[in-house]
Amino acid sequence: MLVSLSYSKFSPKKTDKQVTRQVIKEHEAAENAGKFVKQILPEEALEAIKKLEGEIRKYYYATTFAWTDEGARILPSDLYMEFTDKMRGFTRKFDPLVDAFIEKLDDYIEAQRESLKGMFKLDDYPSKDEIRGKFNFKTSFLPFPNGADFRVDIADQEMAALKVRIESDIEQAQTNARNDLWQRLAVPLQTMAKSLGNPDGKVYTTVVGNVIEIVDQIPALNITGDQNLERIRAQVKADLCHVSVKSLRKNPSQRRDIAQKANDILATMAGYLGAGASPSAAPLELPPLEPEPPDEEILLQERDDVALEALPAPPLTNIVPMPAAANGNMGVGKTSAVPAWRRRFIPATASLL
């Protein structure tokens, strides 16, 4: 089906024609050189409503696909009940926020009187009822067009051409929806690969959370029944959605492994995207992982170029021998807690004291 979202609100900005004329006259500018727009309400007055508006639009675009330039979008039938429940929930939040704003409107106006000084005009503010009526959002639903069931009183030849056009539009919309869904999966994967591929970069919870979110959404959004997309989705879920952010922050090996898997999946996805479409960026070439500290023998072998064995032992005149501990833990026959490869460098370190 098709769905459209309409949203309206009271604007906290207003063009001041008088100030505009004064500025243009002062600078001897052309009449159409610009205009002065003033803030008639404090910034924080509509902050809560704007935040909710962002949540509404984010959900709307996340659960629908483009259909026409006029704003109607495709809503998968499987998401209809969830979508309507979500919108009712937004309405239950929206109305109290608007009521709270109207209740504090007089205070906001007085605060702005002090801010605007000589530019303040009480005529800039409609009545509370008028302002309240400017806040609204609603969704409208229409059946999805069907070229085989299109009724209009026109000539048969015109009807046939119109049906062909409708079917072509539907096919193109389905192709666009398919490519859009591939891109929605590619973007968080690219972010994951880039973030985890940087050994010094921060790992935010959204790195994994955004991947899990789209993986959970794809079954309902896959309106074309794309089996390749479902197969990739299952692979992403199995390979990338089981890790915790806490583990990735502490385990460099796992971090690199997950980054590489994300890159491999992105490379595979490139073959399924439509013409002119691609993942948000090419898969990254990951830097080599720093090796674990080697064993004593490997360490000595790798450091032969500095000729450690040939270096004379430095004088230890400033070093006072440590007496054996009273309990015998540091006595003869006891094993030192310092690894052997570390003990080789103790004399050189001591000489710097």
N, C-alpha and C positions, 0 to 999 in steps of 0.2 A: 504494500500500500504506500501511498504518498502522505507525507506529513509536513506541515509548515509551522514555524515558530514565529510568533509576533511578540514584540516586546517594546514597551514605551515607558518613559519616565520623565520627570520634571528636570529641566536643565538648570544647573546652578550657575550658568554663564549667560550674560546678556550684552548685546552690543549697545554701547552708549553713543548715540548719534551726536549729542552735544559735544562731548569730549572729542569725538572723532573730527568734528568740524574745527574745533579749536586747534588740534594738533596739525591738521592739514593747513590751516591758515598760518600757524606759527612757522611752519617749515616751507610755506609757499609751494606745496605739493599739489599734484592733480587730485581731483575729487575722488577718483577711484584708486588712489594710491594705497589705501588700506583702511582699516577700521579698528576701533578700540573696543575690545571685549573685556568686560569686568566680571569678577567673581562675586555673585550676589549672595552666596552662601559659603560658610566655611568648608574647607576640604573634607573634614571629618563628618559632616552632616549626612552624607549619602554613602559613606564608606561601607557600612554593613550591607546595604542594598546592592551596591556595585559588586561586592564579593559574592553574594548569592547569584547575581546575574551571571558572573563568570562561571560558577558551578553549573548553572542551567545550560548555558551555551556549550560548555565542555562536554556535558553528558549528551546533549542533542547531537553534536557533531560526531561523538564517539560511537553512537548507536545507529547512525544513518549514513546514506551515501548520496552524492550529488545527483540531481535529476535535471533540473532546469536552472537557468541563470536567475529566474525570478524568486528562488528561495525554497521551493518545494523540494523535499528530499525523500529518498527511498527508505522506508522502515521495514526491515524483515518481519514477516508475520509472527515468527516465533518470539519476537521481542515486544509485541504489542502490549501484553498484560504488564510486563515489567516496566515498559516505557510509560504507560498511563499511570501506574502506581507511583513511579518516580516523580512524574509531573504533579500529581496530587500532593505528594510530600513537599515538593518545592512551593506549591501554593500555600500550604499550611505554614511554611516559614516566611513566605513573601509578605502576606497580608499583615502579620504582627509587626514586621520590620517597618512597613510603610506607616502603620498606625503610630509606632513609637517616634518616627520621624516627624509626623504631623503634630504630635503632642509637644515636641520640643521646638517647633518651628519658630515661635515667637522669640525664644532665646537665641536661636541661630540668627534671626534677623537683627536683633539688637547687637549681637557680637559683630556682625558685618557692618552695622552702622558706624561703629567705632573704627573699623578697618578702612572703610571707603571714604570716610570724612565727607568732603564736599561733593563726592560723586554718588553718595547714597541718595536713592529716590524710593520712597515708599510705593510709588506707582509701579515699580518693577516687579512687585509681588502680587500675584492673583490671590483670590480668597483661598482659604484652606480647602474648601470643597473642590474648587477648580484644580488646585495642586494635587489633591488626593486622586482626582479623576484621571490625571495624566500618568499614573502608575498602573501598568497592566501588563500581563503576559498570558498568552494562551496558545494552544496548539490546535490545528485543524487537520482533519484527515480526509483523504480522497482515495477512491479505489485506483489501483494501478491500471493504466490504459491497456487496452487489448484491441489490436487491430482487427481481429476476427469478430469482435462484438462491438462494432462502432456504428452508431445509428445517427444519421443526419440526412436531411432531405436535399440531396444534390444529385447531379447526373451520375449515371453508373461509371462513366470513364473517370470523372473527378473522384468518385468514391474509391475506385480501385487504386488510383495514384495516392490518395490520402492514406489508405490502409498500408500501402507499401512504405510510405514515409513513417507512419507510426511504428510499424514493425522494425524499421531501421533504427529509429530513435531508441526503441526498447533494447534492441541488441547492443547498441552503442553504450547505453546506460549500464547494461550488465557487464560489458567489457570494462568500462570505467570503474565500476564497483569492485570487480575482481582485482584490477591493478591497484586500486586504492587500498584494498585489504592487504595485498602483498607489501605495499609500502608501509602500512601501519605496523606490520611485523618487522620489516627491515630496519626501521628507524631505531627502536629500542635495542635491537641486536647490535647495530652499529655503535650505539652509545656504550653498550656493554663491552664490546671488543676494544674500543678506544680507551675506556676508563681502566679496564683490567690489564690492558696491554702496556700501560704506563706504570712501571714499578714504583714510581714516586707519587703517583696520583692518588687522590682521595677516592674512597669507595663509598658512595652514598646508598642509602636503602633503596632509592628508586632505580638503581642500576639493575637489580634483580626484580623489584616490585613491578616495574613497567613491563618487563617481559612476561611475568606471570599474568598480569592484567590482560594483555592482548591475547595470550594463549587461551585464557578462559573465555574471551569474547568471540573468538573466531568461529566456533561451531554455530552460533546463532547468526553471525554476520555473513557466513559463507553462502549467500543466496544463490550462487551459480553451481553449488555442489562441486567445487574444484577439488578433485581428489589429490592432486599434487600439493595443494596448499594444506590439506588435512594431514598428508604424510609428513610434510615439513613441520607442521605444528606439533605433531606427536613427537618428532625428533627433538624439537626445541624443549618440549616439556620433559622428556626423558633425560636430556643431556644438561640442561641449563637451569631448570626450575627447582632443583632439589637442594641447591647450595644455599648456605646462609651468608649474609653479609659479614657477620662476625668472623666466620671461618675464612672468608676471602681476605679480610684485613690482616689476619694472622698467618696465613699460609701462602707464601709466594708461589710455591709449586702448583697448588690448586688454582690460584689466581691466573697463572699463565695458562694452565690447562683449559680453564673455562674460556679465556680470551681466544685461545686457538680454536676451540670448538665453535664459538660464535662466528669467527672468521670463516671457518670451513662451511658452515651453514649459509652464510651470506654469499659465498662463492657459488654454492649450489643453487641458491634462489635466483641468481642473476639469469640463469637459463630459462626460468619460467615466467619472468616478467615480460609484459608486452613491449612492442616496439617503442623505443624512445624512453622506456622506463628502466630504472636500475635502482639498486639499493642507495641509500642516502649518500654513501661514499664507498670507494673501493675498499675491500678488506685490507686491514693494516698488516705490515710486516712487523712482527713483534721483536723487540730487542732480546738478545740472549739472556737467559736467566743466570744470575750470579751463582757460581757453584757453591756447594756446601763446603765447610772447612775440611780439607783433606786429611788423610791419615798421616802419621809421623813420617813414614817412608816417602810418601808422595811429596810432602812438604819439603823434605830435605833434597829430594831430587829436583824439584822445581826451583830451589834456591841455590843450586850449584853455581849459577852465574854470578852470584855475589861473593863466592868463595868464603863461605862462613868458616869452613874447616881451617882455612889458611890464616884467618885473623888471630893475632895473638890475644891471649886473655888479658884484659885490662887490669891494672893494679887495683886492689880492693883495700887500700889503706884506710879509707874512711868507713869501712864496713865493720861493725862490731859483731863478732860471732854471737849468735842467738843461743842462749843456754837451753838445755833440754828442759821441757816442761816437767813440772813436779809430778804430774800424773803419768808421765811416760809416753803420752800420745805422740810426742815429737822425738822420741828417742830412737836409738839405732834399731834397725829392723822393721821400723814402721814405714808404710808406704805413703809418699807425699801425695797431697790432694791436688797438686799442680800437675797437669798432663806433661808427658815427656817433651812434646814439641814446644810447649810454652817454657819449660825449664831451660831450653837451649838459649833463650834470649834474656834470661834473668841477669847474667853478668853484665851484658851490654847496657841493660836498663839501669842497673845499680851504679854504673860508672857515671851516670848523668846526675846522680844525687849530690 
